[in-house]
Amino acid sequence: MAVLPEVSEILLELDTETWRVAAFELVAHGGETLATLRVADLPDEGSAALVAGEVPLEDRLGLVAMILDWVDDSDLPERDGRYVIQLPSPDHVPDAVPDGRDG
């Protein structure tokens, strides 16, 4: 997720009534917790124009919460009762070179 280059894992807690994200924790590449918060505590704003390197993490959290609601949790692994999203390091080089074709 380009909005979170400093994050290696996102741990999700879902609201069992709405199946929307209720809370999440952002874990840095070194294992440090960067943020733990309930979505209800975030301001109700976000902008797709945010550039990760130019905007402080706390100002990106509303957009992160919105993006997380689009995630299909059915394929995510679970740990300690939370869903885990693994993000690559910003230095990650994919094994396959994209060729520009769909499928």
MODELLER restraints for C-alpha pairs under 7 A, 6 or more apart:
rsr = mdl.restraints
at = mdl.atoms
rsr.add(forms.Gaussian(group=physical.xy_distance, feature=features.Distance(at['CA:1:A'], at['CA:87:A']), mean=6.81, stdev=0.5))
rsr.add(forms.Gaussian(group=physical.xy_distance, feature=features.Distance(at['CA:2:A'], at['CA:52:A']), mean=6.84, stdev=0.5))
rsr.add(forms.Gaussian(group=physical.xy_distance, feature=features.Distance(at['CA:3:A'], at['CA:51:A']), mean=6.70, stdev=0.5))
rsr.add(forms.Gaussian(group=physical.xy_distance, feature=features.Distance(at['CA:3:A'], at['CA:52:A']), mean=4.85, stdev=0.5))
rsr.add(forms.Gaussian(group=physical.xy_distance, feature=features.Distance(at['CA:4:A'], at['CA:52:A']), mean=6.41, stdev=0.5))
rsr.add(forms.Gaussian(group=physical.xy_distance, feature=features.Distance(at['CA:5:A'], at['CA:90:A']), mean=5.69, stdev=0.5))
rsr.add(forms.Gaussian(group=physical.xy_distance, feature=features.Distance(at['CA:6:A'], at['CA:28:A']), mean=5.78, stdev=0.5))
rsr.add(forms.Gaussian(group=physical.xy_distance, feature=features.Distance(at['CA:6:A'], at['CA:29:A']), mean=6.64, stdev=0.5))
rsr.add(forms.Gaussian(group=physical.xy_distance, feature=features.Distance(at['CA:7:A'], at['CA:26:A']), mean=6.21, stdev=0.5))
rsr.add(forms.Gaussian(group=physical.xy_distance, feature=features.Distance(at['CA:7:A'], at['CA:27:A']), mean=5.56, stdev=0.5))
rsr.add(forms.Gaussian(group=physical.xy_distance, feature=features.Distance(at['CA:7:A'], at['CA:28:A']), mean=4.42, stdev=0.5))
rsr.add(forms.Gaussian(group=physical.xy_distance, feature=features.Distance(at['CA:7:A'], at['CA:29:A']), mean=5.88, stdev=0.5))
rsr.add(forms.Gaussian(group=physical.xy_distance, feature=features.Distance(at['CA:7:A'], at['CA:87:A']), mean=6.78, stdev=0.5))
rsr.add(forms.Gaussian(group=physical.xy_distance, feature=features.Distance(at['CA:8:A'], at['CA:27:A']), mean=5.83, stdev=0.5))
rsr.add(forms.Gaussian(group=physical.xy_distance, feature=features.Distance(at['CA:8:A'], at['CA:28:A']), mean=5.21, stdev=0.5))
rsr.add(forms.Gaussian(group=physical.xy_distance, feature=features.Distance(at['CA:8:A'], at['CA:29:A']), mean=4.71, stdev=0.5))
rsr.add(forms.Gaussian(group=physical.xy_distance, feature=features.Distance(at['CA:8:A'], at['CA:86:A']), mean=5.93, stdev=0.5))
rsr.add(forms.Gaussian(group=physical.xy_distance, feature=features.Distance(at['CA:8:A'], at['CA:87:A']), mean=4.80, stdev=0.5))
rsr.add(forms.Gaussian(group=physical.xy_distance, feature=features.Distance(at['CA:8:A'], at['CA:88:A']), mean=6.27, stdev=0.5))
rsr.add(forms.Gaussian(group=physical.xy_distance, feature=features.Distance(at['CA:8:A'], at['CA:89:A']), mean=6.58, stdev=0.5))
rsr.add(forms.Gaussian(group=physical.xy_distance, feature=features.Distance(at['CA:9:A'], at['CA:26:A']), mean=6.09, stdev=0.5))
rsr.add(forms.Gaussian(group=physical.xy_distance, feature=features.Distance(at['CA:9:A'], at['CA:27:A']), mean=5.10, stdev=0.5))
rsr.add(forms.Gaussian(group=physical.xy_distance, feature=features.Distance(at['CA:9:A'], at['CA:28:A']), mean=6.95, stdev=0.5))
rsr.add(forms.Gaussian(group=physical.xy_distance, feature=features.Distance(at['CA:9:A'], at['CA:84:A']), mean=6.64, stdev=0.5))
rsr.add(forms.Gaussian(group=physical.xy_distance, feature=features.Distance(at['CA:9:A'], at['CA:85:A']), mean=5.53, stdev=0.5))
rsr.add(forms.Gaussian(group=physical.xy_distance, feature=features.Distance(at['CA:9:A'], at['CA:86:A']), mean=4.67, stdev=0.5))
rsr.add(forms.Gaussian(group=physical.xy_distance, feature=features.Distance(at['CA:9:A'], at['CA:87:A']), mean=5.75, stdev=0.5))
rsr.add(forms.Gaussian(group=physical.xy_distance, feature=features.Distance(at['CA:10:A'], at['CA:24:A']), mean=6.64, stdev=0.5))
rsr.add(forms.Gaussian(group=physical.xy_distance, feature=features.Distance(at['CA:10:A'], at['CA:25:A']), mean=5.67, stdev=0.5))
rsr.add(forms.Gaussian(group=physical.xy_distance, feature=features.Distance(at['CA:10:A'], at['CA:26:A']), mean=4.82, stdev=0.5))
rsr.add(forms.Gaussian(group=physical.xy_distance, feature=features.Distance(at['CA:10:A'], at['CA:27:A']), mean=6.26, stdev=0.5))
rsr.add(forms.Gaussian(group=physical.xy_distance, feature=features.Distance(at['CA:10:A'], at['CA:84:A']), mean=5.81, stdev=0.5))
rsr.add(forms.Gaussian(group=physical.xy_distance, feature=features.Distance(at['CA:10:A'], at['CA:85:A']), mean=5.06, stdev=0.5))
rsr.add(forms.Gaussian(group=physical.xy_distance, feature=features.Distance(at['CA:10:A'], at['CA:86:A']), mean=6.68, stdev=0.5))
rsr.add(forms.Gaussian(group=physical.xy_distance, feature=features.Distance(at['CA:11:A'], at['CA:24:A']), mean=5.42, stdev=0.5))
rsr.add(forms.Gaussian(group=physical.xy_distance, feature=features.Distance(at['CA:11:A'], at['CA:25:A']), mean=5.08, stdev=0.5))
rsr.add(forms.Gaussian(group=physical.xy_distance, feature=features.Distance(at['CA:11:A'], at['CA:26:A']), mean=6.64, stdev=0.5))
rsr.add(forms.Gaussian(group=physical.xy_distance, feature=features.Distance(at['CA:11:A'], at['CA:82:A']), mean=5.89, stdev=0.5))
rsr.add(forms.Gaussian(group=physical.xy_distance, feature=features.Distance(at['CA:11:A'], at['CA:83:A']), mean=5.59, stdev=0.5))
rsr.add(forms.Gaussian(group=physical.xy_distance, feature=features.Distance(at['CA:11:A'], at['CA:84:A']), mean=4.76, stdev=0.5))
rsr.add(forms.Gaussian(group=physical.xy_distance, feature=features.Distance(at['CA:11:A'], at['CA:85:A']), mean=6.49, stdev=0.5))
rsr.add(forms.Gaussian(group=physical.xy_distance, feature=features.Distance(at['CA:12:A'], at['CA:21:A']), mean=6.62, stdev=0.5))
rsr.add(forms.Gaussian(group=physical.xy_distance, feature=features.Distance(at['CA:12:A'], at['CA:23:A']), mean=6.13, stdev=0.5))
rsr.add(forms.Gaussian(group=physical.xy_distance, feature=features.Distance(at['CA:12:A'], at['CA:24:A']), mean=4.61, stdev=0.5))
rsr.add(forms.Gaussian(group=physical.xy_distance, feature=features.Distance(at['CA:12:A'], at['CA:25:A']), mean=6.77, stdev=0.5))
rsr.add(forms.Gaussian(group=physical.xy_distance, feature=features.Distance(at['CA:12:A'], at['CA:82:A']), mean=5.34, stdev=0.5))
rsr.add(forms.Gaussian(group=physical.xy_distance, feature=features.Distance(at['CA:12:A'], at['CA:83:A']), mean=4.97, stdev=0.5))
rsr.add(forms.Gaussian(group=physical.xy_distance, feature=features.Distance(at['CA:12:A'], at['CA:84:A']), mean=6.40, stdev=0.5))
rsr.add(forms.Gaussian(group=physical.xy_distance, feature=features.Distance(at['CA:13:A'], at['CA:21:A']), mean=5.98, stdev=0.5))
rsr.add(forms.Gaussian(group=physical.xy_distance, feature=features.Distance(at['CA:13:A'], at['CA:22:A']), mean=5.66, stdev=0.5))
rsr.add(forms.Gaussian(group=physical.xy_distance, feature=features.Distance(at['CA:13:A'], at['CA:23:A']), mean=5.12, stdev=0.5))
rsr.add(forms.Gaussian(group=physical.xy_distance, feature=features.Distance(at['CA:13:A'], at['CA:24:A']), mean=6.02, stdev=0.5))
rsr.add(forms.Gaussian(group=physical.xy_distance, feature=features.Distance(at['CA:13:A'], at['CA:82:A']), mean=5.35, stdev=0.5))
rsr.add(forms.Gaussian(group=physical.xy_distance, feature=features.Distance(at['CA:13:A'], at['CA:83:A']), mean=6.73, stdev=0.5))
rsr.add(forms.Gaussian(group=physical.xy_distance, feature=features.Distance(at['CA:14:A'], at['CA:20:A']), mean=5.54, stdev=0.5))
rsr.add(forms.Gaussian(group=physical.xy_distance, feature=features.Distance(at['CA:14:A'], at['CA:21:A']), mean=4.49, stdev=0.5))
rsr.add(forms.Gaussian(group=physical.xy_distance, feature=features.Distance(at['CA:14:A'], at['CA:22:A']), mean=5.05, stdev=0.5))
rsr.add(forms.Gaussian(group=physical.xy_distance, feature=features.Distance(at['CA:14:A'], at['CA:23:A']), mean=6.94, stdev=0.5))
rsr.add(forms.Gaussian(group=physical.xy_distance, feature=features.Distance(at['CA:15:A'], at['CA:21:A']), mean=6.09, stdev=0.5))
rsr.add(forms.Gaussian(group=physical.xy_distance, feature=features.Distance(at['CA:15:A'], at['CA:22:A']), mean=5.18, stdev=0.5))
rsr.add(forms.Gaussian(group=physical.xy_distance, feature=features.Distance(at['CA:20:A'], at['CA:69:A']), mean=5.80, stdev=0.5))
rsr.add(forms.Gaussian(group=physical.xy_distance, feature=features.Distance(at['CA:21:A'], at['CA:68:A']), mean=6.81, stdev=0.5))
rsr.add(forms.Gaussian(group=physical.xy_distance, feature=features.Distance(at['CA:21:A'], at['CA:69:A']), mean=5.87, stdev=0.5))
rsr.add(forms.Gaussian(group=physical.xy_distance, feature=features.Distance(at['CA:22:A'], at['CA:38:A']), mean=5.83, stdev=0.5))
rsr.add(forms.Gaussian(group=physical.xy_distance, feature=features.Distance(at['CA:22:A'], at['CA:39:A']), mean=5.44, stdev=0.5))
rsr.add(forms.Gaussian(group=physical.xy_distance, feature=features.Distance(at['CA:23:A'], at['CA:37:A']), mean=5.60, stdev=0.5))
rsr.add(forms.Gaussian(group=physical.xy_distance, feature=features.Distance(at['CA:23:A'], at['CA:38:A']), mean=4.08, stdev=0.5))
rsr.add(forms.Gaussian(group=physical.xy_distance, feature=features.Distance(at['CA:23:A'], at['CA:39:A']), mean=5.33, stdev=0.5))
rsr.add(forms.Gaussian(group=physical.xy_distance, feature=features.Distance(at['CA:24:A'], at['CA:36:A']), mean=5.90, stdev=0.5))
rsr.add(forms.Gaussian(group=physical.xy_distance, feature=features.Distance(at['CA:24:A'], at['CA:37:A']), mean=5.84, stdev=0.5))
rsr.add(forms.Gaussian(group=physical.xy_distance, feature=features.Distance(at['CA:24:A'], at['CA:38:A']), mean=6.61, stdev=0.5))
rsr.add(forms.Gaussian(group=physical.xy_distance, feature=features.Distance(at['CA:25:A'], at['CA:35:A']), mean=5.60, stdev=0.5))
rsr.add(forms.Gaussian(group=physical.xy_distance, feature=features.Distance(at['CA:25:A'], at['CA:36:A']), mean=4.26, stdev=0.5))
rsr.add(forms.Gaussian(group=physical.xy_distance, feature=features.Distance(at['CA:25:A'], at['CA:37:A']), mean=6.56, stdev=0.5))
rsr.add(forms.Gaussian(group=physical.xy_distance, feature=features.Distance(at['CA:26:A'], at['CA:33:A']), mean=5.95, stdev=0.5))
rsr.add(forms.Gaussian(group=physical.xy_distance, feature=features.Distance(at['CA:26:A'], at['CA:34:A']), mean=5.42, stdev=0.5))
rsr.add(forms.Gaussian(group=physical.xy_distance, feature=features.Distance(at['CA:26:A'], at['CA:35:A']), mean=5.26, stdev=0.5))
rsr.add(forms.Gaussian(group=physical.xy_distance, feature=features.Distance(at['CA:26:A'], at['CA:36:A']), mean=6.50, stdev=0.5))
rsr.add(forms.Gaussian(group=physical.xy_distance, feature=features.Distance(at['CA:27:A'], at['CA:33:A']), mean=4.51, stdev=0.5))
rsr.add(forms.Gaussian(group=physical.xy_distance, feature=features.Distance(at['CA:27:A'], at['CA:34:A']), mean=5.65, stdev=0.5))
rsr.add(forms.Gaussian(group=physical.xy_distance, feature=features.Distance(at['CA:28:A'], at['CA:34:A']), mean=6.25, stdev=0.5))
rsr.add(forms.Gaussian(group=physical.xy_distance, feature=features.Distance(at['CA:39:A'], at['CA:65:A']), mean=6.51, stdev=0.5))
rsr.add(forms.Gaussian(group=physical.xy_distance, feature=features.Distance(at['CA:42:A'], at['CA:62:A']), mean=6.06, stdev=0.5))
rsr.add(forms.Gaussian(group=physical.xy_distance, feature=features.Distance(at['CA:43:A'], at['CA:62:A']), mean=6.55, stdev=0.5))
rsr.add(forms.Gaussian(group=physical.xy_distance, feature=features.Distance(at['CA:44:A'], at['CA:62:A']), mean=6.74, stdev=0.5))
rsr.add(forms.Gaussian(group=physical.xy_distance, feature=features.Distance(at['CA:45:A'], at['CA:62:A']), mean=5.94, stdev=0.5))
rsr.add(forms.Gaussian(group=physical.xy_distance, feature=features.Distance(at['CA:46:A'], at['CA:62:A']), mean=5.16, stdev=0.5))
rsr.add(forms.Gaussian(group=physical.xy_distance, feature=features.Distance(at['CA:46:A'], at['CA:63:A']), mean=4.61, stdev=0.5))
rsr.add(forms.Gaussian(group=physical.xy_distance, feature=features.Distance(at['CA:47:A'], at['CA:63:A']), mean=6.30, stdev=0.5))
rsr.add(forms.Gaussian(group=physical.xy_distance, feature=features.Distance(at['CA:76:A'], at['CA:83:A']), mean=5.98, stdev=0.5))
rsr.add(forms.Gaussian(group=physical.xy_distance, feature=features.Distance(at['CA:76:A'], at['CA:84:A']), mean=6.17, stdev=0.5))
rsr.add(forms.Gaussian(group=physical.xy_distance, feature=features.Distance(at['CA:76:A'], at['CA:85:A']), mean=6.73, stdev=0.5))
rsr.add(forms.Gaussian(group=physical.xy_distance, feature=features.Distance(at['CA:77:A'], at['CA:83:A']), mean=5.81, stdev=0.5))
rsr.add(forms.Gaussian(group=physical.xy_distance, feature=features.Distance(at['CA:77:A'], at['CA:84:A']), mean=5.65, stdev=0.5))
rsr.add(forms.Gaussian(group=physical.xy_distance, feature=features.Distance(at['CA:78:A'], at['CA:84:A']), mean=5.78, stdev=0.5))
